[in-house]
Amino acid sequence: MKTKITLFALIALLIVFSVYKGGIFTNLSVKASNYVINFYDDIAKNLKDKINEHFRQVAEIKSLREQNAELERSAMLLSTFANELNEILKDKNATAYAPKVRLVKGLSYANIGDYNKIWITEFEGYDPNKIYGLIYQGKSAGVVIQKDGKPLALLQNDPKSLFSVYIGNDKIPGIAHGNKNGILIKFIPQWLRPKIGDEVFTSGLDGAFFSGVPVGKVSEIFDESLYQSVLVEPYAQINIPSYLYVVTKER
Protein backbone atom coordinates (compact mmCIF):
# COMPACT_ATOMS: atom_id res chain seq x y z
CA MET A 1 0.00 0.00 0.00
CA LYS A 2 2.82 2.37 0.89
CA THR A 3 4.50 1.55 -2.40
CA LYS A 4 1.34 2.47 -4.33
CA ILE A 5 1.07 5.78 -2.50
CA THR A 6 4.68 6.56 -3.25
CA LEU A 7 4.22 5.67 -6.93
CA PHE A 8 1.07 7.80 -7.14
CA ALA A 9 2.88 10.75 -5.57
CA LEU A 10 5.76 10.36 -7.98
CA ILE A 11 3.41 10.29 -10.97
CA ALA A 12 1.61 13.37 -9.68
CA LEU A 13 4.92 15.15 -9.20
CA LEU A 14 5.98 14.31 -12.74
CA ILE A 15 2.69 15.61 -14.11
CA VAL A 16 3.03 18.90 -12.20
CA PHE A 17 6.68 19.24 -13.34
CA SER A 18 5.72 18.57 -16.98
CA VAL A 19 2.96 21.16 -16.90
CA TYR A 20 5.24 23.72 -15.25
CA LYS A 21 8.13 23.12 -17.64
CA GLY A 22 5.81 23.03 -20.66
CA GLY A 23 4.53 26.47 -19.69
CA ILE A 24 8.08 27.80 -19.49
CA PHE A 25 9.00 26.30 -22.87
CA THR A 26 5.78 27.63 -24.40
CA ASN A 27 6.44 31.09 -22.98
CA LEU A 28 10.00 31.07 -24.31
CA SER A 29 8.77 29.93 -27.72
CA VAL A 30 6.19 32.71 -27.86
CA LYS A 31 8.77 35.31 -26.84
CA ALA A 32 11.21 34.07 -29.46
CA SER A 33 8.53 34.14 -32.15
CA ASN A 34 7.49 37.68 -31.19
CA TYR A 35 11.12 38.83 -31.29
CA VAL A 36 11.64 37.36 -34.77
CA ILE A 37 8.41 38.91 -36.06
CA ASN A 38 9.23 42.33 -34.61
CA PHE A 39 12.79 42.15 -35.96
CA TYR A 40 11.47 41.29 -39.42
CA ASP A 41 8.89 44.11 -39.27
CA ASP A 42 11.61 46.60 -38.28
CA ILE A 43 13.84 45.52 -41.18
CA ALA A 44 10.95 45.67 -43.64
CA LYS A 45 9.92 49.12 -42.42
CA ASN A 46 13.47 50.48 -42.57
CA LEU A 47 13.97 49.04 -46.04
CA LYS A 48 10.68 50.54 -47.23
CA ASP A 49 11.65 53.93 -45.76
CA LYS A 50 15.06 53.78 -47.46
CA ILE A 51 13.48 52.92 -50.83
CA ASN A 52 10.92 55.72 -50.51
CA GLU A 53 13.64 58.16 -49.48
CA HIS A 54 15.79 57.13 -52.47
CA PHE A 55 12.97 57.71 -54.94
CA ARG A 56 12.11 61.04 -53.30
CA GLN A 57 15.75 62.12 -53.63
CA VAL A 58 15.87 61.02 -57.28
CA ALA A 59 12.74 63.05 -58.02
CA GLU A 60 14.10 66.07 -56.13
CA ILE A 61 17.47 65.88 -57.92
CA LYS A 62 15.75 65.70 -61.30
CA SER A 63 13.55 68.66 -60.41
CA LEU A 64 16.50 70.69 -59.10
CA ARG A 65 18.54 69.94 -62.23
CA GLU A 66 15.70 71.14 -64.44
CA GLN A 67 15.30 74.28 -62.33
CA ASN A 68 19.05 74.89 -62.39
CA ALA A 69 19.18 74.55 -66.19
CA GLU A 70 16.32 77.02 -66.55
CA LEU A 71 17.93 79.45 -64.10
CA GLU A 72 21.22 79.26 -66.00
CA ARG A 73 19.39 80.03 -69.22
CA SER A 74 17.53 82.93 -67.61
CA ALA A 75 20.71 84.38 -66.06
CA MET A 76 22.52 84.15 -69.39
CA LEU A 77 19.73 85.85 -71.31
CA LEU A 78 19.30 88.55 -68.66
CA SER A 79 23.00 89.37 -68.94
CA THR A 80 22.90 89.84 -72.68
CA PHE A 81 19.52 91.62 -72.57
CA ALA A 82 20.97 94.11 -70.08
CA ASN A 83 23.88 94.77 -72.42
CA GLU A 84 21.63 95.22 -75.42
CA LEU A 85 19.23 97.50 -73.53
CA ASN A 86 22.17 99.73 -72.65
CA GLU A 87 22.92 99.95 -76.37
CA ILE A 88 19.27 100.73 -77.13
CA LEU A 89 19.44 103.67 -74.73
CA LYS A 90 22.31 105.02 -76.82
CA ASP A 91 20.72 104.25 -80.17
CA LYS A 92 16.94 104.47 -80.43
CA ASN A 93 17.09 102.91 -83.88
CA ALA A 94 18.44 99.57 -82.57
CA THR A 95 16.82 96.53 -84.15
CA ALA A 96 14.63 94.01 -82.34
CA TYR A 97 16.58 91.62 -80.15
CA ALA A 98 15.67 87.97 -79.61
CA PRO A 99 18.61 85.66 -78.84
CA LYS A 100 17.97 81.92 -78.93
CA VAL A 101 19.90 79.09 -77.34
CA ARG A 102 19.56 75.31 -77.15
CA LEU A 103 20.61 72.96 -74.39
CA VAL A 104 22.99 70.19 -75.51
CA LYS A 105 24.63 67.32 -73.67
CA GLY A 106 28.33 66.53 -73.60
CA LEU A 107 28.82 62.98 -74.85
CA SER A 108 32.52 62.14 -74.75
CA TYR A 109 36.00 63.50 -75.33
CA ALA A 110 37.00 63.56 -78.99
CA ASN A 111 40.53 62.44 -78.10
CA ILE A 112 41.78 60.75 -74.95
CA GLY A 113 43.91 63.21 -73.00
CA ASP A 114 42.54 66.29 -74.77
CA TYR A 115 39.98 67.79 -72.40
CA ASN A 116 39.11 70.75 -74.62
CA LYS A 117 37.36 68.86 -77.44
CA ILE A 118 34.00 67.24 -76.66
CA TRP A 119 31.38 65.60 -78.84
CA ILE A 120 27.93 67.01 -78.11
CA THR A 121 24.41 65.96 -79.07
CA GLU A 122 23.12 67.23 -82.39
CA PHE A 123 20.45 69.91 -81.97
CA GLU A 124 17.49 71.06 -84.02
CA GLY A 125 18.52 73.29 -86.89
CA TYR A 126 22.17 72.25 -86.71
CA ASP A 127 24.10 73.52 -89.75
CA PRO A 128 27.52 71.86 -90.19
CA ASN A 129 28.70 74.87 -92.20
CA LYS A 130 28.16 77.27 -89.33
CA ILE A 131 30.19 78.03 -86.19
CA TYR A 132 28.14 78.34 -83.01
CA GLY A 133 28.95 79.98 -79.69
CA LEU A 134 28.92 77.94 -76.48
CA ILE A 135 27.72 79.12 -73.06
CA TYR A 136 28.22 77.45 -69.68
CA GLN A 137 26.59 78.78 -66.50
CA GLY A 138 25.89 82.09 -68.21
CA LYS A 139 29.51 82.59 -69.35
CA SER A 140 31.30 82.02 -72.67
CA ALA A 141 32.59 78.46 -72.98
CA GLY A 142 33.98 78.11 -76.52
CA VAL A 143 32.59 77.36 -79.96
CA VAL A 144 30.98 74.49 -81.86
CA ILE A 145 32.41 73.37 -85.20
CA GLN A 146 31.70 70.33 -87.33
CA LYS A 147 33.95 67.32 -87.60
CA ASP A 148 32.96 64.29 -89.68
CA GLY A 149 29.54 65.91 -90.05
CA LYS A 150 28.92 65.97 -86.27
CA PRO A 151 28.97 68.90 -83.82
CA LEU A 152 32.23 69.17 -81.88
CA ALA A 153 32.62 71.56 -78.96
CA LEU A 154 35.96 73.35 -78.74
CA LEU A 155 36.15 74.66 -75.19
CA GLN A 156 37.63 78.14 -74.89
CA ASN A 157 41.06 76.94 -73.73
CA ASP A 158 41.52 75.20 -77.09
CA PRO A 159 43.82 77.19 -79.44
CA LYS A 160 41.32 76.76 -82.29
CA SER A 161 38.45 78.22 -80.28
CA LEU A 162 38.12 81.72 -81.82
CA PHE A 163 35.45 84.36 -81.19
CA SER A 164 35.23 88.15 -81.22
CA VAL A 165 35.23 90.17 -77.98
CA TYR A 166 35.54 93.66 -76.65
CA ILE A 167 37.58 94.75 -73.63
CA GLY A 168 36.52 97.16 -70.90
CA ASN A 169 34.28 100.21 -70.98
CA ASP A 170 36.11 101.50 -74.06
CA LYS A 171 35.06 98.36 -75.93
CA ILE A 172 38.48 97.65 -77.33
CA PRO A 173 37.90 95.04 -80.07
CA GLY A 174 39.79 91.78 -80.32
CA ILE A 175 39.74 88.13 -81.29
CA ALA A 176 39.99 85.71 -78.38
CA HIS A 177 41.49 82.26 -78.74
CA GLY A 178 42.37 79.50 -76.34
CA ASN A 179 45.57 79.32 -74.38
CA LYS A 180 46.74 76.81 -71.79
CA ASN A 181 46.90 79.66 -69.26
CA GLY A 182 43.47 81.05 -70.11
CA ILE A 183 42.31 83.09 -73.10
CA LEU A 184 44.63 85.24 -75.22
CA ILE A 185 43.62 88.33 -77.18
CA LYS A 186 46.28 89.46 -79.66
CA PHE A 187 46.88 92.25 -82.18
CA ILE A 188 45.51 95.10 -80.06
CA PRO A 189 46.77 98.42 -81.47
CA GLN A 190 49.35 100.23 -79.34
CA TRP A 191 47.27 103.42 -79.04
CA LEU A 192 44.48 101.56 -77.22
CA ARG A 193 44.80 101.14 -73.48
CA PRO A 194 43.44 97.91 -71.98
CA LYS A 195 43.88 97.67 -68.21
CA ILE A 196 44.35 94.80 -65.80
CA GLY A 197 40.97 94.04 -64.30
CA ASP A 198 39.02 95.12 -67.41
CA GLU A 199 36.05 92.86 -68.06
CA VAL A 200 35.84 91.08 -71.39
CA PHE A 201 32.55 90.32 -73.17
CA THR A 202 31.58 88.77 -76.47
CA SER A 203 30.97 91.43 -79.12
CA GLY A 204 28.58 89.42 -81.30
CA LEU A 205 30.38 90.53 -84.46
CA ASP A 206 31.46 87.00 -85.39
CA GLY A 207 27.95 85.61 -85.89
CA ALA A 208 28.67 82.86 -83.34
CA PHE A 209 27.65 84.70 -80.16
CA PHE A 210 25.30 87.52 -79.36
CA SER A 211 26.90 90.49 -77.63
CA GLY A 212 27.35 90.86 -73.89
CA VAL A 213 28.14 87.31 -72.78
CA PRO A 214 30.73 87.56 -69.97
CA VAL A 215 34.11 86.05 -70.87
CA GLY A 216 36.50 86.98 -68.05
CA LYS A 217 38.88 89.63 -66.73
CA VAL A 218 42.22 90.87 -68.05
CA SER A 219 44.99 89.42 -65.87
CA GLU A 220 48.13 90.36 -67.85
CA ILE A 221 49.13 92.78 -70.62
CA PHE A 222 52.02 92.12 -73.01
CA ASP A 223 53.60 94.90 -75.06
CA GLU A 224 54.86 93.68 -78.42
CA SER A 225 56.77 95.71 -81.01
CA LEU A 226 53.72 96.62 -83.11
CA TYR A 227 50.75 95.62 -80.97
CA GLN A 228 49.61 94.48 -77.53
CA SER A 229 48.27 91.19 -76.25
CA VAL A 230 46.22 90.54 -73.14
CA LEU A 231 45.73 87.37 -71.14
CA VAL A 232 42.22 86.86 -69.84
CA GLU A 233 41.28 84.78 -66.83
CA PRO A 234 37.99 83.19 -67.92
CA TYR A 235 34.92 83.23 -65.71
CA ALA A 236 33.83 79.73 -66.76
CA GLN A 237 35.98 76.99 -65.26
CA ILE A 238 34.91 73.87 -67.12
CA ASN A 239 36.09 70.45 -66.00
CA ILE A 240 33.57 67.90 -67.19
CA PRO A 241 30.62 69.74 -68.78
CA SER A 242 27.47 67.64 -68.72
CA TYR A 243 25.30 70.28 -70.35
CA LEU A 244 26.04 73.43 -72.36
CA TYR A 245 24.03 76.01 -74.25
CA VAL A 246 24.55 76.54 -77.97
CA VAL A 247 23.75 79.97 -79.40
CA THR A 248 21.52 79.22 -82.37
CA LYS A 249 20.53 82.76 -83.28
CA GLU A 250 22.23 85.96 -82.24
CA ARG A 251 19.52 88.38 -83.37
Residue, then its C-alpha position, 0 to 999 in steps of 0.5 A: m500500500k505504501t508503495k502504491i502511495t509513493l508511486f502515485a505521488l511520484i506520478a503526480l509530481l511528474i505531471v506537475f513538473s511537466v505542466y510547469k516546464g511546458g509552460i516555461f518552454t511555451n512562454l519562451s517559444v512565444k517570446a522568441s517568435n514575437y522577437v523574430i516577427n518584430f525584428y522582421d517588421d523593423i527591417a521591412k519598415n526600414l527598407k521601405d523607408k530607405i526605398n521611398e527616401h531614395f525615390r524622393q531624392v531622385a525626383e528632387i534631384k531631377s527637379l533641381r537639375e531642371q530648375n538649375a538649367e532654366l535658371e542658368r538660361s535665364a541668367m545668361l539671357l538677362s545678362t545679354f539683354a541688359n547689355e543690349l538695352n544699354e545699347i538701345l538707350k544710346d541708339k533708339n534705332a536699334t533693331a529688335y533683339a531675340p537671342k535663342v539658345r539650345l541645351v545640348k549634352g556633352l557625350s565624350y571627349a573627342n581624343i583621350g587626353d585632350y579635355n578641350k574637345i568634346w562631342i555634343t548631341e546634335f540639336e534642331g537646326y544644326d548647320p555643319n557649315k556654321i560656327y556656333g557659340l557655347i555658353y556654360q553657366g551664363k559665361s562664354a565656354g567656346v565654340v561648336i564646329q563640325k567634324d565628320g559631319k557631327p557637332l564638336a565643342l571646342l572649349q575656350n582653352d583650345p587654341k582653335s576656339l576663336f570668337s570676337v570680344y571687346i575689352g573694358n568700358d572703351k570696348i576695345p575690339g579683339i579676337a579671343h582664342g584659347n591658351k593653356n593659361g586662359i584666353l589670349i587676345k592678340f593684335i591690339p593696337q598700341w594706341l588703345r589702353p586695356k587695363i588689368g581688371d578690365e572685363v571682357f565680353t563677347s561682341g557678337l560681331d562674329g555671328a557665333f555669339f550675341s553680344g554681352v556674354p561675360v568672358g573673363k577679366v584681363s589678368e596680364i598685358f604684353d607689349e609687343s613691337l607693333y601691338q599688344s596682347v592681353l591674357v584673360e582669366p575666364y569666368a567659366q571653369i569647365n572640367i567635365p561639362s554635362y550640359l552646355y548652351v549653344v547659341t543658335k541665333e544671335r539676333 
